[in-house]
């Protein structure tokens, strides 16, 4: 064997050995900062924080924990060296803690995530110890454990794994839960916009707060589409279908929230009839619908419509119309389901965000 060949193989062996050693290095904590306001009630109330932890790990990742004053909801965020959120512990004071671990691809797109409720019924002590240890630093044990979570198969009784697939154009086209137990697939000409966001009452409710929501919106792949449907999902459940005609919102199907046994879907429609703006609202299973007729920004009539489209009741509107709660009524509110329903109020702050900023 030539000397140069032996030298090359020796150098190659050293590189492999060094790489293996580096790969097997365990992540450790290099710095911890802890602050507590338990002994200073005035400062606790003024800052709104009871406890705060900041943890730095040997690989450059971090963890930050915050316990709020009232309600006593908390959030721990783990971030990678790029600053991306890779895991969260979210906890409303009267609920179980939601654990979520995320993975991204080389283009910083959400690729998959694992979630489970810690302390929930059926989550055994062994599962808790597996993720958080027994007496060791919760941050360190969890950080080391989460490094290779997607190499394992998880018991779907306790865990939910979500995967996002992208096509050659870079559009998300399929989202699946637990290897296809449920899925959302974009039809031809559409793409999926995926995101994970805190619920709207994250910090303000000890019962409905402290949760992250997986949001999926099915939208046209082409930004200049005029006639299309946007379908929105929260944690894989359909929330609303928005139908656009000539670029304007014409119909909303407001899905019932399944956590309520008496929930009913609602539809909202907008038409132009004889130069007037006609808005109709109907609840699933109801024999009647409610119709408001506007012209030039003024509400002309309120009508009750029968099952066959007949007008059962019609009354002229006063100059300053109000809704059922006594609040001023404006035409721009007619296609806003949040005026009539509490469904999905904890998920969205509007029915239609600016999608151009998400693409």
N, C-alpha and C positions, 0 to 999 in steps of 0.2 A: 504494500500500500504506500502510495506516495506520501511524502512528508506533508505536503500542502493539504492532502485529503484528510490525514490524521488530525492536522491542526484545525481544519474546518469542523470536523466531527466533535473535537474536544470543545471548541467554542460553542457549537450548537448545544452540546450537553449542558454547558454552564448556563446558557440562556434559558433552556428548558427548566433547569433546576431552580434558577432564580425566579422564573415566572411561577413555578409551582409553589415556592415558598411564599411569594407575594400573594398568590391567590388564596392560600390557606390561612393567611393571617386573620385572626379574629378581630372584629370591631370592638373597640373599648371606649370607655368614657374618658375624655381628657380634661373636661372642665364642666363644673356645675355651679350655677348661681341660683340661690333660693331666697325669695322674699316673702314675708308674712306680715299681715296687718291684724292678726288676731288680738294683739295686745293694744291696738290703737284704733278704737272704734271710730273716732272722727276721721282718721285717714282712710279707714276701710270704707266708710260711707262716701267720703269725698272722691276717692279714686274708683270706687265700685269694684274693687278687687280684694279678695281675701288672701289668696296665695298665688304665687307666680314662680315658675321654674324655667330656667334656660339651661339646656344640656348640649354640649358639643362632643361629637364622636370623632374617633381617630381617622375616619375616612372623609371628614369634612362635612358630614351630614349633621343635622341639629334636631332637637325636639324642644318645643315650647309649650308649657302647661299654664293655663289660666283658670282660676276658680272665681266666679263672679259673686258679688255681694248679694244681690236680690233680683230675681230668684237665683238660688245657688247652682246655676248651670256651669258646666266646665267644658273646656276644649283643650286637647293636646294635639299639636300638629308636628308631624315628622317631615322634614324637608331634606332632599338630597343636596349634594354640593352645587347643583344648578339652581337651587331655590324652589324646585317643584315640590308640591305636597305629595308625599308618597304614602302617608298613613295618617289616620286620625282616630282619636278616641273622643267621642261626642257623648255628653251626658246631661240630660235634664234631671233636675234634682229628685223628681218623683218617678223617674223611669229608669230602665236598664241602660247600660252603656252600649252604644253602637261602635263597633270596631270596623274600620275600613282600611284596606291596604291596596295601593294602586301601582300599576306598571305602565310605563310609556314606551313607545318605540323610538327609533333613532331620529325621528322627526318631531319628537315631543308630543305626539298624539296619544290620547288615552288608548291603551291596548287591552287591558283587562283589570279587574279588581275583585277582591275577596271581601266579604262582609259577614259579620255575625254579631248577635247581641250577647254581650258578656253579662253574666249573672241572670240570664233569662232561665225560665223553667226548662229543664232538660240539659242545660249546660253544666256538665259535671265539674267537680273539683279538679279532675285530671286535665280537662281542657283548659281551665283557668291557669293551672300551674304550667302547662305546656307553653302558654303565651307569656305569662307574667312571672313565672318562677315561684319560689317559696322562700321569701325572706331576702332575696337578692334585689338589686335595683330593678324596678319594673321597666324603666326606660331601656336599660342595657339588655335584659333578657328579651324583651319584645323586639328591640332593634336587631339583635342577632337572629332571632327566629324568623323575622319577616324577610330576611335576605333571600331565602330560597323557597318561599311559600308556593310559588307557581310550579315547582318541580314535583309537587305531591298531589295525590287525589284526595279530595276532601269529602267528608260525610255530609251529604246534602240535607240531613236532618237538622244539622246545626249551622251549616255554612251555605252561603250562596256565592257562586263564582259567575262573573259576567265577562264575556269576551266581545271585542269589537273587531270586525273585519273591514278592510279597506280594499277598494278596487285599484286598477292601474292608474286611474286619474287622481287617486288620493282621496276619494270620497268614501266615507263610511257607508256601507251598504247592508250590513247585517250585524245585529246585536243578539247574542244568545245568553241564556241563563242556565247554568248547570248542564253544560254540554247539550243544549238543544231542548231542555225540558220546556222552555218557552223561548220565543224569539220574535224579533221584529226585522222584517226584510223589506228593503226599499224596492219598489217596483221600478221598471225601466223609466229613465228620465228623472228619477228622484235620488236624493241622498239623505243620509241621517246626520243630524247635528247632535253630538253627544256631549254631556257636561255633567259635573257633579257639583251641586250647590247646597249651602245650608238652607234649611226651611225658613220661611219668612218670620216665624216666631222663635228662632233659634235661641236668642238671649232673653226673650221677654215672657216665655211661658215655661212653667215647671212641669207641665203635662204634655203639651204639644211641641215644645221646643227641643233643642239638643239633638237634632237629627240632620243628616245629609240626605239629599234626594238625588237619584239618578235620573236625569232628564234626557229624553230623546225626542227630537223634532224631525218629522219627515217633511222635507221641503223640496221644491224643484231644484234640479241640478243646475239649470240655467237661470241666471239672475233676472233675465228680461221676460220671463214667462208672464202671461196676462190672465189666463184661465187655469186655475190650479187649486189643489187642496193641500192644506197644511194639517198634518196629524201630529198631535202632541201626546207624549206619554210621560208618566212619572212612576218610577220603579216598575216599569214594564206594563203599567195599567193605562188604558186609554183615558185621556182627560178631556180633550176637545178636538173636533174636526172643524177647520175653518175653510170655507169655500169662497174663492175669489172669482169674480167675473169682471173682465176688462181691468184687472188690477185692483178692484175694490171689493171689500168684504161684503158678501151677499148672504151668507148663511153660517150659523154656528150650531153645531151639535155639541151640547154641553153634557158630557157623560156623567152618570151618577157615580158618586164616590162609594165604593163597595163597603167601606167600613160602617156605613149607616144602613140598617136593615130596611128602612122606609124610603131610601133614596130613589129619586126619579130623574131620568134624563130630561133635558129641556132643549128646545130648538128656538133660535132667534133668526128671523129673516128680514131682509131689507129689499124693497122693490120700489120702482118708480112707476106710479100709475097716474095718468092724466096730469103729469107735471108735479105731482105731490110725492113726498117721501113717506113710504108706508112701512112701518115696523111692526112685526107680529111676533108674539112670544107664546109658546105652548109647552105645557108640561106633559111628559109621557103618561098616557092613560087618562088624561083629562078630556072631557067632551067639549070643552070650550077653549078658545084662545083669546088673547088680549092684543088689541091692535091700537097703535097710536099713529095719527096722520099729521104730518108736518108740512109746512110750506114757508119758504124764505125764513127759516129759523124760528118759526112760530108754531106751537102745537095747536092744531085746529080741532081735532076730535079724538076722543077716547072711545073705543068700541069693544063690545063683547061679541065674539064670533062663534057661531055654532059649528057642529060637526060637519055640516055640508057647506060651510062657507057663508051661511046666511048671517046677517047682522041682527043679533038678538037685542042689543042695546047700544045706543049712541048718544053721546053728550058732548056739547061744546066745551072746550077747555077755557079756563080763566086766563087772563093776560099773564099771570105769573104762576105757571103750573108747578105743582110739587108732586113728589112720589108718595108712596104709601107711608113713609116715615116722616113726611113733612119737609123733606129736603128739596131745594130747588131742582127742577127737572130741565135738563138741556138735551138737545137733539144728539149731541156727541155721546151721550150716555146710553142711548137706546140699544146699542150693540155691545154693551158691557155687562156680561152675565154676573159679575160680582155685585151688581146692584140688587140682584134677586136671589142669589145663592151663596152659601158659605162653602160649597164644594170647591176644593182646590185653592182656597184662600191661603193655606199654609204652604203652598207649593210655588205659586206665581205672584208677582207683583203687577203683571199686566198680561193680557191675553196674547199679545203679539209683540215680541221684542224686535229690535233692529237686526235682522238677520245679516245684513251686509257687513256688520262688524264681526260676525262669527265665521264668515267664510274665508 
